[in-house]
Amino acid sequence: YQLLLRSEMKMLGKVWLEFLIHVEKEKHRLTITAYFDTKTLFGKVYWYFFMPFHHFIFKGLIEQIDKRS
């Protein structure tokens, strides 16, 4: 299963979040991928500066989805 969301926030480029559910035997695995498309150097610097924080944000998001499902 796949869900692709486009961000409506004002950003330095276009942003999408992709949620994928992989069925493995009797278990399901959720992965989240962030896509960022920018043409500016400042946008690229912004993305790479905040990249380490995304790991913690997405990990918390997955934990909350798991907790509430």
Rosetta constraint file for C-alpha pairs under 8 A:
AtomPair CA 1 CA 20 HARMONIC 5.71 0.50
AtomPair CA 1 CA 21 HARMONIC 5.12 0.50
AtomPair CA 1 CA 22 HARMONIC 6.98 0.50
AtomPair CA 2 CA 18 HARMONIC 7.07 0.50
AtomPair CA 2 CA 19 HARMONIC 5.69 0.50
AtomPair CA 2 CA 20 HARMONIC 4.64 0.50
AtomPair CA 2 CA 21 HARMONIC 6.54 0.50
AtomPair CA 3 CA 18 HARMONIC 5.73 0.50
AtomPair CA 3 CA 19 HARMONIC 5.07 0.50
AtomPair CA 3 CA 20 HARMONIC 6.59 0.50
AtomPair CA 4 CA 16 HARMONIC 6.70 0.50
AtomPair CA 4 CA 17 HARMONIC 5.76 0.50
AtomPair CA 4 CA 18 HARMONIC 4.45 0.50
AtomPair CA 4 CA 19 HARMONIC 6.37 0.50
AtomPair CA 5 CA 16 HARMONIC 5.40 0.50
AtomPair CA 5 CA 17 HARMONIC 5.16 0.50
AtomPair CA 5 CA 18 HARMONIC 6.37 0.50
AtomPair CA 6 CA 14 HARMONIC 7.73 0.50
AtomPair CA 6 CA 15 HARMONIC 5.91 0.50
AtomPair CA 6 CA 16 HARMONIC 4.37 0.50
AtomPair CA 6 CA 17 HARMONIC 6.54 0.50
AtomPair CA 7 CA 14 HARMONIC 7.24 0.50
AtomPair CA 7 CA 15 HARMONIC 5.36 0.50
AtomPair CA 7 CA 16 HARMONIC 5.86 0.50
AtomPair CA 7 CA 17 HARMONIC 7.74 0.50
AtomPair CA 11 CA 15 HARMONIC 7.76 0.50
AtomPair CA 12 CA 38 HARMONIC 6.36 0.50
AtomPair CA 12 CA 40 HARMONIC 7.67 0.50
AtomPair CA 12 CA 42 HARMONIC 7.80 0.50
AtomPair CA 12 CA 43 HARMONIC 5.12 0.50
AtomPair CA 13 CA 36 HARMONIC 6.57 0.50
AtomPair CA 13 CA 37 HARMONIC 5.33 0.50
AtomPair CA 13 CA 38 HARMONIC 4.28 0.50
AtomPair CA 13 CA 39 HARMONIC 7.16 0.50
AtomPair CA 13 CA 43 HARMONIC 6.76 0.50
AtomPair CA 14 CA 36 HARMONIC 5.71 0.50
AtomPair CA 14 CA 37 HARMONIC 5.07 0.50
AtomPair CA 14 CA 38 HARMONIC 6.55 0.50
AtomPair CA 15 CA 34 HARMONIC 7.23 0.50
AtomPair CA 15 CA 35 HARMONIC 5.62 0.50
AtomPair CA 15 CA 36 HARMONIC 4.65 0.50
AtomPair CA 15 CA 37 HARMONIC 6.50 0.50
AtomPair CA 16 CA 34 HARMONIC 5.85 0.50
AtomPair CA 16 CA 35 HARMONIC 5.10 0.50
AtomPair CA 16 CA 36 HARMONIC 6.67 0.50
AtomPair CA 17 CA 32 HARMONIC 6.83 0.50
AtomPair CA 17 CA 33 HARMONIC 5.78 0.50
AtomPair CA 17 CA 34 HARMONIC 4.66 0.50
AtomPair CA 17 CA 35 HARMONIC 6.35 0.50
AtomPair CA 18 CA 32 HARMONIC 5.55 0.50
AtomPair CA 18 CA 33 HARMONIC 5.09 0.50
AtomPair CA 18 CA 34 HARMONIC 6.38 0.50
AtomPair CA 18 CA 35 HARMONIC 7.92 0.50
AtomPair CA 19 CA 30 HARMONIC 6.92 0.50
AtomPair CA 19 CA 31 HARMONIC 5.85 0.50
AtomPair CA 19 CA 32 HARMONIC 4.71 0.50
AtomPair CA 19 CA 33 HARMONIC 6.70 0.50
AtomPair CA 20 CA 30 HARMONIC 5.65 0.50
AtomPair CA 20 CA 31 HARMONIC 5.27 0.50
AtomPair CA 20 CA 32 HARMONIC 6.47 0.50
AtomPair CA 21 CA 28 HARMONIC 6.33 0.50
AtomPair CA 21 CA 29 HARMONIC 5.49 0.50
AtomPair CA 21 CA 30 HARMONIC 4.61 0.50
AtomPair CA 21 CA 31 HARMONIC 6.58 0.50
AtomPair CA 22 CA 28 HARMONIC 5.59 0.50
AtomPair CA 22 CA 29 HARMONIC 5.06 0.50
AtomPair CA 22 CA 30 HARMONIC 6.47 0.50
AtomPair CA 23 CA 27 HARMONIC 6.02 0.50
AtomPair CA 23 CA 28 HARMONIC 4.63 0.50
AtomPair CA 23 CA 29 HARMONIC 6.49 0.50
AtomPair CA 24 CA 28 HARMONIC 5.93 0.50
AtomPair CA 24 CA 29 HARMONIC 7.37 0.50
AtomPair CA 30 CA 62 HARMONIC 7.47 0.50
AtomPair CA 32 CA 58 HARMONIC 7.11 0.50
AtomPair CA 36 CA 47 HARMONIC 7.61 0.50
AtomPair CA 38 CA 43 HARMONIC 5.78 0.50
AtomPair CA 38 CA 44 HARMONIC 6.70 0.50
AtomPair CA 39 CA 43 HARMONIC 7.14 0.50
AtomPair CA 39 CA 44 HARMONIC 7.90 0.50
AtomPair CA 40 CA 44 HARMONIC 6.52 0.50
AtomPair CA 41 CA 45 HARMONIC 6.20 0.50
AtomPair CA 42 CA 46 HARMONIC 6.04 0.50
AtomPair CA 43 CA 47 HARMONIC 6.20 0.50
AtomPair CA 44 CA 48 HARMONIC 6.23 0.50
AtomPair CA 45 CA 49 HARMONIC 5.94 0.50
AtomPair CA 46 CA 50 HARMONIC 6.32 0.50
AtomPair CA 47 CA 51 HARMONIC 5.96 0.50
AtomPair CA 48 CA 52 HARMONIC 7.90 0.50
AtomPair CA 50 CA 54 HARMONIC 6.66 0.50
AtomPair CA 51 CA 55 HARMONIC 7.23 0.50
AtomPair CA 52 CA 56 HARMONIC 7.60 0.50
AtomPair CA 53 CA 57 HARMONIC 6.37 0.50
AtomPair CA 54 CA 58 HARMONIC 5.90 0.50
AtomPair CA 55 CA 59 HARMONIC 5.99 0.50
AtomPair CA 56 CA 60 HARMONIC 6.10 0.50
AtomPair CA 57 CA 61 HARMONIC 6.21 0.50
AtomPair CA 58 CA 62 HARMONIC 6.10 0.50
AtomPair CA 59 CA 63 HARMONIC 6.19 0.50
AtomPair CA 60 CA 64 HARMONIC 6.17 0.50
AtomPair CA 61 CA 65 HARMONIC 6.23 0.50
AtomPair CA 62 CA 66 HARMONIC 6.11 0.50
AtomPair CA 63 CA 67 HARMONIC 6.04 0.50
AtomPair CA 64 CA 68 HARMONIC 6.11 0.50
AtomPair CA 65 CA 69 HARMONIC 6.05 0.50
